[in-house]
Amino acid sequence: MTKSNLKIRLAEAKDAGDLHRLISELANFEKAPHEVTNTVDEIVQDGFGKNSIFTCYVAELNHQIVGMALVYDKYSTWKGRCLFLEDIIVQLEHRNKGIGKKLMLACIALAKEKQSKRMEWQVLNWNQDAIQFYLSLGAIVDGTWINCKFTHNQLQQFNFDLPTQ
């Protein structure tokens, strides 16, 4: 791989199929392929539609998308504006070539441009390669927080009157 055949760029709507493919590859790697319910159409709408809610960078190697990093704004009551890295994905056969680092640096540049107070993300506790990668960049790996969530199905089970505005 040379610098000339690797390009990091903002994703476009036409890339949604490749983004979905990479997301599915990540789900397989994490042994949870059944968890992906997002569709190509939803990616187009949510990332490239009128009210886009995320920014995505892609890594193109020889005109093929081999990696991506998806970020969005979040707000911390303590810190203010933050950038959240939802996923950084590099195809297995293209790992350890500096592609993930270039994607991460693109996200860091965006966080700086937006004057974010911090950039944060999650990593599975068994993904030692990813943890070592983040540590090599100087990231703080904080094991004190516990993740909580409601699934889509759980949310649908709630029956109550919403407060009026």
For each residue, the residues with C-beta under 8 A, 3 or more apart:
1: 5 6 61 97 98
2: 5 6
3: 6
4:
5: 1 2 61 62
6: 1 2 3 59 60 61 99 102
7: 59 60 61
8: 57 58 59 60 102 103 106
9: 57 58 60
10: 55 56 57 58
11: 15 19 47 48 56 57 58 68
12: 15 48
13: 16 44 47 48
14:
15: 11 12 18 19 56 58 65
16: 13 19 20 40 41 43 44 47 48
17: 20 21 40
18: 15 21 22 58 65 68
19: 11 15 16 22 23 43 47 56 58 65 68 70
20: 16 17 23 24 38 39 40 43
21: 17 18 24 25
22: 18 19 25 26 65 67 68 89 91
23: 19 20 26 27 36 38 87 89
24: 20 21 27 28 33 36
25: 21 22 28 29 89 91 92
26: 22 23 29 30 87 89
27: 23 24 30 32 33 35 36
28: 24 25 31 33
29: 25 26 92
30: 26 27 124
31: 28
32: 27 35 36
33: 24 27 28 36
34:
35: 27 32
36: 23 24 27 32 33
37: 152
38: 20 23 42 43
39: 20 42 43
40: 16 17 20 43 44
41: 16 44 45
42: 38 39 45 46
43: 16 19 20 38 39 40 46 47 48
44: 13 16 40 41 47 48 49
45: 41 42 48 49
46: 42 43 49 52 53 54
47: 11 13 16 19 43 44 52 53 54 55 56 70
48: 11 12 13 16 43 44 45 52
49: 44 45 46 52
50:
51:
52: 46 47 48 49 55
53: 46 47 72
54: 46 47 70 71 72 86
55: 10 47 52 70 71 72 110
56: 10 11 15 19 47 68 69 70 71
57: 8 9 10 11 68 69 103 106 107
58: 8 9 10 11 15 18 19 65 67 68
59: 6 7 8 65 66 67 68 90 94 99 102 103
60: 6 7 8 9 63 64 65 66
61: 1 5 6 7 64 66 94 99
62: 5
63: 60
64: 60 61
65: 15 18 19 22 58 59 60 68
66: 59 60 61 90 91 94 99
67: 22 58 59 88 89 90 91 94 99 100 103
68: 11 18 19 22 56 57 58 59 65 87 88 89 103
69: 56 57 85 87 88 89 103 104 106 107
70: 19 47 54 55 56 85 86 87 88
71: 54 55 56 83 84 85 86 107 110 111 119
72: 53 54 55 83 84 86
73: 81 82 83 84 114
74: 82 83 84 120
75: 80 81 82
76: 79 80 81 82 117 118
77:
78:
79: 76 82 117 118
80: 75 76 117
81: 73 75 76 114 115 116 117
82: 73 74 75 76 79 116 117 118 119 120
83: 71 72 73 74 107 110 111 114 116 118 119 120
84: 71 72 73 74 119 120 121
85: 69 70 71 88 104 107 119 120 121
86: 54 70 71 72 121
87: 23 26 68 69 70
88: 67 68 69 70 85 100 103 104 107 121
89: 22 23 25 26 67 68 69
90: 59 66 67 94 95 99 100 103
91: 22 25 66 67 94 95
92: 25 29 95
93:
94: 59 61 66 67 90 91 97 99
95: 90 91 92 99 100 129
96:
97: 1 94
98: 1 101 102
99: 6 59 61 66 67 90 94 95 102 103
100: 67 88 90 95 103 104 133
101: 98 104 105 133 137
102: 6 8 59 98 99 105 106
103: 8 57 59 67 68 69 88 90 99 100 106 107
104: 69 85 88 100 101 107 108 137
105: 101 102 108 109
106: 8 57 69 102 103 109 110
107: 57 69 71 83 85 88 103 104 110 111 119
108: 104 105 111 112 119
109: 105 106 112 113
110: 55 71 83 106 107 113 114
111: 71 83 107 108 114 116 118 119
112: 108 109 115 116
113: 109 110
114: 73 81 83 110 111
115: 81 112
116: 81 82 83 111 112 119
117: 76 79 80 81 82
118: 76 79 82 83 111
119: 71 82 83 84 85 107 108 111 116
120: 74 82 83 84 85
121: 84 85 86 88
122: 147
123: 127 130 131 134 141
124: 30 127 130
125: 143
126:
127: 123 124 130 131
128: 131 132
129: 95 132 133
130: 123 124 127 133 134
131: 123 127 128 134 135 141
132: 128 129 135 136
133: 100 101 129 130 136 137
134: 123 130 131 137 139 141
135: 131 132 138 139 141
136: 132 133
137: 101 104 133 134
138: 135
139: 134 135
140:
141: 123 131 134 135
142: 145
143: 125
144:
145: 142
146:
147: 122
148:
149:
150: 154 155
151: 154 155
152: 37 155 156
153: 156 157
154: 150 151 157 158
155: 150 151 152 158
156: 152 153
157: 153 154
158: 154 155
159:
160:
161:
162:
163:
164:
165:
